[in-house]
Amino acid sequence: MNWISNYVRPRINSIFSRRETPENLWSKCPECGTMLFHRELTDNLNVCTNCDHHMALTPRDRFAALFDNGVFTEIKVPEPLADPLKFRDQKKYPDRMKAARTTTSEHEAMLVAEGDMGRTPVIAAAQDFSFMGGSMGMFVGNAIIAAAERAVATGRPLILFSAAGGARMQEGILSLMQMPRTTVAIQMLKEANLPYIVVLTHPTTGGVTASYAMLGDVHIAEPNALICFAGPRVIEQTIREKLPEGFQRAEYLLDHGMLDRVTHRAQLRDELITITRMLMGQPPAVAGDLPAPDPVEEAPEPQASEGPPVPAPDSDTPAQN
């Protein structure tokens, strides 16, 4: 009886109570179709290990990779009116917002934070394309203004990661008003002589491209990111012609002088540290996790002795025993 109760019964229970394998352990690369294990993909910052395709990255994951030790503090953004136009298409606007918040576990399409990047204090803002296409609404406008005001108040540079399909149509003209509002916010940084660096990620389109996304002192893009005002499909349907290969992609814009850099995600943090410290007039950051070097102490000047100087021995004089 003891053998049955101590061994057989627990064994049977363990067989029937085994958990099913989660469905999100593997992800398929949309570019090459390679199946990628979730840990491998996370360790590689959501970049395909086979074709180097840069997949979407949430603002929190970006900040975890950007800030030292992944430590940052969120900056509170003023709340706008929830549904000023009482907009409704196939669904009510509040219902769409509720669904987006449930799916992404985020409050809105932009996250603003502050922290140290390579021992350099910075303000960062990042859009979340998975939240209603990262669309620019009143909250996003308030977020950029809050980030700019915090940067001016603390004397820190602002780094913005853009990822949006344009203005949020559910807010109508109020969303379009965020274009001049954010432009004024960026002007505050320029008047304070603070760097404003924009990292354009896939995709950055519409009114976002026509406003704060292209007003930076330095523009960096991730490889193969779509950056445009009107998308290639809309242009092809309008002009009824085939567009060139790679049109409106990051590399194409770099070749035509619209960007300063196209940087792989793995090297992005180091490049941002270098550019930020250079624009702030600071020395290069210490590589790795080493502490900052101690200041070099000047050697004390030799003091003159009180007695008469001792003459140097003559090399021609033979030594005496």
C-alpha positions as a Markdown table, in Angstrom:
| # | Residue | x | y | z |
|---|---|---|---|---|
| 1 | Met | 0.0 | 0.0 | 0.0 |
| 2 | Asn | 2.8 | 2.4 | 0.8 |
| 3 | Trp | 4.5 | 1.6 | -2.5 |
| 4 | Ile | 1.3 | 2.5 | -4.4 |
| 5 | Ser | 0.5 | 5.6 | -2.4 |
| 6 | Asn | 4.1 | 6.9 | -2.3 |
| 7 | Tyr | 5.2 | 6.2 | -5.9 |
| 8 | Val | 2.4 | 5.1 | -8.3 |
| 9 | Arg | -0.2 | 7.7 | -7.4 |
| 10 | Pro | 2.2 | 10.7 | -7.5 |
| 11 | Arg | 3.5 | 9.4 | -10.8 |
| 12 | Ile | 0.0 | 9.2 | -12.3 |
| 13 | Asn | -0.9 | 12.6 | -11.0 |
| 14 | Ser | 2.2 | 14.1 | -12.5 |
| 15 | Ile | 1.5 | 12.6 | -15.9 |
| 16 | Phe | -2.1 | 14.0 | -16.1 |
| 17 | Ser | -1.2 | 17.4 | -14.6 |
| 18 | Arg | 1.6 | 18.2 | -17.0 |
| 19 | Arg | 1.3 | 21.7 | -18.3 |
| 20 | Glu | 0.9 | 22.3 | -22.0 |
| 21 | Thr | 3.6 | 24.0 | -23.9 |
| 22 | Pro | 3.0 | 27.8 | -24.2 |
| 23 | Glu | 2.1 | 28.9 | -27.7 |
| 24 | Asn | 4.5 | 32.0 | -27.6 |
| 25 | Leu | 7.8 | 30.1 | -27.2 |
| 26 | Trp | 8.5 | 30.5 | -30.9 |
| 27 | Ser | 8.2 | 33.5 | -33.2 |
| 28 | Lys | 8.4 | 33.6 | -37.0 |
| 29 | Cys | 10.5 | 36.2 | -38.7 |
| 30 | Pro | 8.3 | 38.1 | -41.1 |
| 31 | Glu | 11.2 | 38.7 | -43.5 |
| 32 | Cys | 12.8 | 35.3 | -43.9 |
| 33 | Gly | 10.3 | 33.0 | -42.2 |
| 34 | Thr | 12.9 | 31.5 | -39.7 |
| 35 | Met | 11.4 | 30.2 | -36.4 |
| 36 | Leu | 13.1 | 31.9 | -33.5 |
| 37 | Phe | 13.1 | 30.8 | -29.9 |
| 38 | His | 11.7 | 33.5 | -27.6 |
| 39 | Arg | 14.8 | 33.7 | -25.4 |
| 40 | Glu | 17.1 | 33.9 | -28.3 |
| 41 | Leu | 15.0 | 36.7 | -29.8 |
| 42 | Thr | 14.9 | 38.6 | -26.6 |
| 43 | Asp | 18.6 | 38.4 | -26.0 |
| 44 | Asn | 19.1 | 39.7 | -29.6 |
| 45 | Leu | 16.9 | 42.7 | -29.0 |
| 46 | Asn | 14.1 | 41.3 | -31.3 |
| 47 | Val | 16.5 | 41.1 | -34.3 |
| 48 | Cys | 16.4 | 38.0 | -36.4 |
| 49 | Thr | 19.6 | 36.0 | -36.0 |
| 50 | Asn | 19.2 | 34.7 | -39.6 |
| 51 | Cys | 18.5 | 37.7 | -41.8 |
| 52 | Asp | 19.1 | 40.6 | -39.3 |
| 53 | His | 15.5 | 41.9 | -39.7 |
| 54 | His | 14.6 | 44.4 | -37.0 |
| 55 | Met | 11.3 | 43.5 | -35.4 |
| 56 | Ala | 9.1 | 45.8 | -33.3 |
| 57 | Leu | 10.4 | 46.6 | -29.8 |
| 58 | Thr | 8.1 | 47.9 | -27.0 |
| 59 | Pro | 9.1 | 51.2 | -25.3 |
| 60 | Arg | 9.8 | 49.4 | -22.0 |
| 61 | Asp | 12.1 | 46.9 | -23.8 |
| 62 | Arg | 13.9 | 49.8 | -25.5 |
| 63 | Phe | 14.4 | 51.6 | -22.3 |
| 64 | Ala | 15.7 | 48.4 | -20.6 |
| 65 | Ala | 18.3 | 48.2 | -23.3 |
| 66 | Leu | 19.0 | 52.0 | -23.4 |
| 67 | Phe | 19.5 | 53.0 | -19.8 |
| 68 | Asp | 22.3 | 51.8 | -17.5 |
| 69 | Asn | 21.3 | 48.4 | -15.9 |
| 70 | Gly | 17.8 | 48.9 | -17.4 |
| 71 | Val | 16.9 | 51.4 | -14.6 |
| 72 | Phe | 14.7 | 54.3 | -15.5 |
| 73 | Thr | 12.0 | 56.5 | -13.9 |
| 74 | Glu | 8.7 | 57.2 | -15.8 |
| 75 | Ile | 7.7 | 60.9 | -16.3 |
| 76 | Lys | 4.1 | 61.6 | -15.7 |
| 77 | Val | 2.2 | 62.9 | -18.7 |
| 78 | Pro | -0.9 | 65.2 | -18.3 |
| 79 | Glu | -4.1 | 63.4 | -19.2 |
| 80 | Pro | -6.1 | 64.9 | -22.1 |
| 81 | Leu | -9.9 | 64.6 | -22.6 |
| 82 | Ala | -10.9 | 61.0 | -23.2 |
| 83 | Asp | -13.2 | 61.3 | -26.2 |
| 84 | Pro | -13.7 | 65.0 | -27.1 |
| 85 | Leu | -15.4 | 64.3 | -30.5 |
| 86 | Lys | -17.5 | 61.3 | -29.4 |
| 87 | Phe | -16.0 | 59.5 | -32.4 |
| 88 | Arg | -17.4 | 56.2 | -33.6 |
| 89 | Asp | -16.6 | 54.2 | -36.7 |
| 90 | Gln | -17.0 | 50.4 | -36.5 |
| 91 | Lys | -16.3 | 50.7 | -32.7 |
| 92 | Lys | -16.5 | 53.5 | -30.2 |
| 93 | Tyr | -13.2 | 55.3 | -29.6 |
| 94 | Pro | -13.2 | 54.5 | -25.8 |
| 95 | Asp | -13.7 | 50.8 | -26.8 |
| 96 | Arg | -10.7 | 50.9 | -29.1 |
| 97 | Met | -8.6 | 52.5 | -26.3 |
| 98 | Lys | -9.8 | 49.8 | -23.8 |
| 99 | Ala | -8.9 | 47.0 | -26.2 |
| 100 | Ala | -5.4 | 48.5 | -27.0 |
| 101 | Arg | -4.7 | 48.9 | -23.2 |
| 102 | Thr | -5.7 | 45.3 | -22.6 |
| 103 | Thr | -3.5 | 44.0 | -25.5 |
| 104 | Thr | -0.4 | 46.1 | -24.7 |
| 105 | Ser | -0.7 | 46.5 | -21.0 |
| 106 | Glu | 0.2 | 50.2 | -21.6 |
| 107 | His | -1.8 | 53.3 | -21.0 |
| 108 | Glu | -1.1 | 55.1 | -24.3 |
| 109 | Ala | 1.0 | 55.1 | -27.4 |
| 110 | Met | 4.1 | 56.8 | -25.9 |
| 111 | Leu | 6.2 | 56.3 | -22.8 |
| 112 | Val | 8.5 | 59.0 | -21.4 |
| 113 | Ala | 11.3 | 58.3 | -18.9 |
| 114 | Glu | 14.5 | 59.6 | -17.5 |
| 115 | Gly | 17.7 | 57.9 | -16.4 |
| 116 | Asp | 21.4 | 57.5 | -17.1 |
| 117 | Met | 22.7 | 56.2 | -20.4 |
| 118 | Gly | 26.4 | 55.5 | -20.2 |
| 119 | Arg | 26.6 | 57.6 | -17.0 |
| 120 | Thr | 25.0 | 60.5 | -18.9 |
| 121 | Pro | 21.6 | 61.7 | -17.6 |
| 122 | Val | 19.1 | 61.8 | -20.5 |
| 123 | Ile | 15.3 | 62.1 | -21.1 |
| 124 | Ala | 13.9 | 59.5 | -23.5 |
| 125 | Ala | 10.5 | 59.1 | -25.2 |
| 126 | Ala | 9.4 | 56.1 | -27.3 |
| 127 | Gln | 6.3 | 55.3 | -29.3 |
| 128 | Asp | 4.5 | 52.0 | -29.2 |
| 129 | Phe | 3.3 | 50.9 | -32.7 |
| 130 | Ser | 1.3 | 48.1 | -31.2 |
| 131 | Phe | -0.9 | 50.6 | -29.4 |
| 132 | Met | -3.3 | 51.8 | -32.2 |
| 133 | Gly | -0.4 | 52.0 | -34.7 |
| 134 | Gly | 1.5 | 54.4 | -32.4 |
| 135 | Ser | -0.8 | 57.1 | -33.7 |
| 136 | Met | -0.2 | 60.7 | -32.6 |
| 137 | Gly | -3.0 | 62.0 | -30.5 |
| 138 | Met | -3.4 | 64.5 | -27.7 |
| 139 | Phe | -1.6 | 62.2 | -25.2 |
| 140 | Val | 1.4 | 61.8 | -27.5 |
| 141 | Gly | 1.5 | 65.6 | -27.9 |
| 142 | Asn | 1.4 | 66.1 | -24.1 |
| 143 | Ala | 4.1 | 63.4 | -23.7 |
| 144 | Ile | 6.5 | 65.2 | -26.0 |
| 145 | Ile | 5.8 | 68.5 | -24.3 |
| 146 | Ala | 6.4 | 66.9 | -20.9 |
| 147 | Ala | 9.6 | 65.4 | -22.1 |
| 148 | Ala | 10.9 | 68.7 | -23.5 |
| 149 | Glu | 10.0 | 70.6 | -20.4 |
| 150 | Arg | 11.7 | 68.1 | -18.2 |
| 151 | Ala | 14.8 | 68.2 | -20.4 |
| 152 | Val | 14.9 | 72.0 | -20.2 |
| 153 | Ala | 14.4 | 72.0 | -16.5 |
| 154 | Thr | 17.2 | 69.4 | -15.8 |
| 155 | Gly | 19.5 | 70.5 | -18.6 |
| 156 | Arg | 19.4 | 67.0 | -20.2 |
| 157 | Pro | 19.3 | 66.0 | -23.9 |
| 158 | Leu | 16.2 | 64.4 | -25.3 |
| 159 | Ile | 16.2 | 61.1 | -27.3 |
| 160 | Leu | 13.0 | 60.1 | -29.1 |
| 161 | Phe | 12.2 | 56.8 | -30.7 |
| 162 | Ser | 9.5 | 57.2 | -33.3 |
| 163 | Ala | 7.2 | 54.5 | -34.6 |
| 164 | Ala | 3.8 | 55.6 | -35.9 |
| 165 | Gly | 1.3 | 55.4 | -38.7 |
| 166 | Gly | 0.5 | 59.1 | -38.4 |
| 167 | Ala | -2.1 | 61.2 | -36.7 |
| 168 | Arg | -5.0 | 59.5 | -34.8 |
| 169 | Met | -8.1 | 59.9 | -36.9 |
| 170 | Gln | -10.4 | 59.3 | -33.9 |
| 171 | Glu | -9.3 | 62.7 | -32.6 |
| 172 | Gly | -9.7 | 64.6 | -35.9 |
| 173 | Ile | -8.3 | 68.2 | -36.0 |
| 174 | Leu | -7.2 | 67.8 | -32.3 |
| 175 | Ser | -4.6 | 65.2 | -33.4 |
| 176 | Leu | -3.4 | 67.4 | -36.2 |
| 177 | Met | -2.9 | 70.2 | -33.7 |
| 178 | Gln | -0.2 | 68.1 | -32.1 |
| 179 | Met | 2.1 | 68.8 | -35.1 |
| 180 | Pro | 2.6 | 72.6 | -34.2 |
| 181 | Arg | 2.5 | 71.8 | -30.5 |
| 182 | Thr | 5.3 | 69.4 | -30.7 |
| 183 | Thr | 7.2 | 71.7 | -33.0 |
| 184 | Val | 7.1 | 74.4 | -30.4 |
| 185 | Ala | 8.3 | 71.9 | -27.7 |
| 186 | Ile | 11.3 | 71.0 | -29.8 |
| 187 | Gln | 12.1 | 74.7 | -30.3 |
| 188 | Met | 12.3 | 75.0 | -26.5 |
| 189 | Leu | 15.2 | 72.5 | -26.6 |
| 190 | Lys | 17.0 | 74.4 | -29.3 |
| 191 | Glu | 16.7 | 77.7 | -27.5 |
| 192 | Ala | 18.1 | 75.9 | -24.4 |
| 193 | Asn | 21.0 | 74.6 | -26.5 |
| 194 | Leu | 20.1 | 71.0 | -25.6 |
| 195 | Pro | 20.6 | 68.1 | -28.1 |
| 196 | Tyr | 17.5 | 66.5 | -29.6 |
| 197 | Ile | 18.3 | 63.1 | -31.2 |
| 198 | Val | 15.6 | 61.1 | -33.1 |
| 199 | Val | 15.8 | 57.4 | -33.7 |
| 200 | Leu | 13.4 | 56.5 | -36.5 |
| 201 | Thr | 12.2 | 53.0 | -36.3 |
| 202 | His | 9.9 | 50.9 | -38.6 |
| 203 | Pro | 7.5 | 52.4 | -39.5 |
| 204 | Thr | 7.5 | 56.2 | -39.1 |
| 205 | Thr | 4.9 | 57.8 | -41.4 |
| 206 | Gly | 2.3 | 60.5 | -41.8 |
| 207 | Gly | 2.1 | 63.6 | -39.6 |
| 208 | Val | 4.8 | 62.2 | -37.2 |
| 209 | Thr | 7.3 | 62.4 | -40.1 |
| 210 | Ala | 6.0 | 65.9 | -41.0 |
| 211 | Ser | 6.6 | 67.2 | -37.4 |
| 212 | Tyr | 8.8 | 66.1 | -34.5 |
| 213 | Ala | 10.3 | 63.1 | -36.1 |
| 214 | Met | 12.3 | 65.1 | -38.6 |
| 215 | Leu | 13.3 | 68.1 | -36.4 |
| 216 | Gly | 16.2 | 66.5 | -34.6 |
| 217 | Asp | 19.8 | 67.6 | -34.4 |
| 218 | Val | 20.8 | 64.1 | -35.4 |
| 219 | His | 18.6 | 61.6 | -37.2 |
| 220 | Ile | 19.4 | 57.9 | -36.8 |
| 221 | Ala | 17.4 | 55.1 | -38.4 |
| 222 | Glu | 17.2 | 51.4 | -37.8 |
| 223 | Pro | 18.0 | 49.2 | -40.9 |
| 224 | Asn | 15.3 | 48.9 | -43.5 |
| 225 | Ala | 12.9 | 51.1 | -41.6 |
| 226 | Leu | 10.0 | 52.6 | -43.6 |
| 227 | Ile | 10.2 | 56.4 | -43.2 |
| 228 | Cys | 7.8 | 58.5 | -45.3 |
| 229 | Phe | 4.8 | 60.8 | -45.3 |
| 230 | Ala | 2.6 | 58.9 | -47.7 |
| 231 | Gly | 3.3 | 55.2 | -48.0 |
| 232 | Pro | 4.6 | 53.6 | -51.2 |
| 233 | Arg | 1.3 | 51.9 | -52.0 |
| 234 | Val | -0.5 | 55.2 | -51.9 |
| 235 | Ile | 2.0 | 56.8 | -54.2 |
| 236 | Glu | 2.0 | 53.9 | -56.7 |
| 237 | Gln | -1.8 | 54.1 | -56.8 |
| 238 | Thr | -1.7 | 57.9 | -57.4 |
| 239 | Ile | 1.1 | 58.1 | -60.0 |
| 240 | Arg | 0.4 | 54.6 | -61.5 |
| 241 | Glu | 4.0 | 53.8 | -61.7 |
| 242 | Lys | 6.3 | 51.3 | -60.0 |
| 243 | Leu | 8.6 | 52.9 | -57.4 |
| 244 | Pro | 12.3 | 52.1 | -57.3 |
| 245 | Glu | 13.6 | 49.2 | -55.1 |
| 246 | Gly | 14.0 | 50.2 | -51.5 |
| 247 | Phe | 12.2 | 53.5 | -52.0 |
| 248 | Gln | 11.5 | 55.3 | -48.7 |
| 249 | Arg | 13.5 | 52.9 | -46.7 |
| 250 | Ala | 16.2 | 54.0 | -44.3 |
| 251 | Glu | 19.2 | 53.2 | -46.6 |
| 252 | Tyr | 17.5 | 55.0 | -49.5 |
| 253 | Leu | 17.0 | 58.1 | -47.3 |
| 254 | Leu | 20.6 | 58.0 | -46.1 |
| 255 | Asp | 21.9 | 57.9 | -49.6 |
| 256 | His | 19.7 | 61.0 | -50.4 |
| 257 | Gly | 20.8 | 63.0 | -47.5 |
| 258 | Met | 17.7 | 62.7 | -45.3 |
| 259 | Leu | 19.4 | 60.8 | -42.5 |
| 260 | Asp | 22.7 | 61.0 | -40.7 |
| 261 | Arg | 23.1 | 57.4 | -39.7 |
| 262 | Val | 21.6 | 53.9 | -40.2 |
| 263 | Thr | 22.6 | 51.9 | -37.2 |
| 264 | His | 22.1 | 48.3 | -36.2 |
| 265 | Arg | 20.1 | 47.9 | -32.9 |
| 266 | Ala | 23.0 | 46.1 | -31.2 |
| 267 | Gln | 25.3 | 49.2 | -31.7 |
| 268 | Leu | 22.6 | 51.8 | -31.2 |
| 269 | Arg | 23.2 | 52.4 | -27.5 |
| 270 | Asp | 26.9 | 52.9 | -27.8 |
| 271 | Glu | 26.4 | 55.3 | -30.7 |
| 272 | Leu | 23.8 | 57.3 | -28.8 |
| 273 | Ile | 26.2 | 57.6 | -25.9 |
| 274 | Thr | 29.0 | 58.8 | -28.1 |
| 275 | Ile | 26.9 | 61.4 | -29.9 |
| 276 | Thr | 25.1 | 62.6 | -26.8 |
| 277 | Arg | 28.3 | 63.2 | -24.9 |
| 278 | Met | 30.0 | 64.9 | -27.9 |
| 279 | Leu | 27.0 | 67.3 | -28.3 |
| 280 | Met | 27.0 | 68.0 | -24.6 |
| 281 | Gly | 30.7 | 68.8 | -24.6 |
| 282 | Gln | 31.6 | 65.9 | -22.3 |
| 283 | Pro | 34.6 | 63.5 | -22.6 |
| 284 | Pro | 34.0 | 60.0 | -24.0 |
| 285 | Ala | 32.3 | 57.5 | -21.7 |
| 286 | Val | 34.3 | 54.8 | -19.9 |
| 287 | Ala | 33.9 | 51.6 | -21.8 |
| 288 | Gly | 32.1 | 48.6 | -20.1 |
| 289 | Asp | 31.1 | 48.6 | -16.5 |
| 290 | Leu | 34.3 | 50.0 | -15.1 |
| 291 | Pro | 34.0 | 52.9 | -12.7 |
| 292 | Ala | 35.0 | 56.3 | -13.8 |
| 293 | Pro | 38.7 | 56.9 | -13.5 |
| 294 | Asp | 40.0 | 59.0 | -10.5 |
| 295 | Pro | 41.3 | 62.4 | -11.3 |
| 296 | Val | 45.0 | 62.6 | -12.0 |
| 297 | Glu | 46.9 | 64.2 | -9.1 |
| 298 | Glu | 49.8 | 66.4 | -10.0 |
| 299 | Ala | 53.1 | 65.4 | -8.5 |
| 300 | Pro | 54.5 | 67.8 | -5.8 |
| 301 | Glu | 57.2 | 70.1 | -6.9 |
| 302 | Pro | 60.7 | 69.3 | -5.5 |
| 303 | Gln | 61.7 | 71.5 | -2.7 |
| 304 | Ala | 65.2 | 73.1 | -2.5 |
| 305 | Ser | 67.5 | 71.8 | 0.2 |
| 306 | Glu | 68.9 | 74.1 | 2.9 |
| 307 | Gly | 72.6 | 72.9 | 2.6 |
| 308 | Pro | 75.0 | 73.7 | -0.2 |
| 309 | Pro | 74.5 | 71.8 | -3.4 |
| 310 | Val | 76.6 | 68.6 | -3.8 |
| 311 | Pro | 78.8 | 68.7 | -6.9 |
| 312 | Ala | 78.4 | 65.9 | -9.4 |
| 313 | Pro | 81.3 | 63.4 | -9.5 |
| 314 | Asp | 83.8 | 64.0 | -12.3 |
| 315 | Ser | 83.9 | 61.0 | -14.7 |
| 316 | Asp | 87.6 | 61.6 | -15.3 |
| 317 | Thr | 88.5 | 61.4 | -11.6 |
| 318 | Pro | 89.5 | 57.8 | -10.7 |
| 319 | Ala | 87.5 | 56.2 | -7.9 |
| 320 | Gln | 89.3 | 56.0 | -4.5 |
| 321 | Asn | 89.2 | 53.0 | -2.2 |
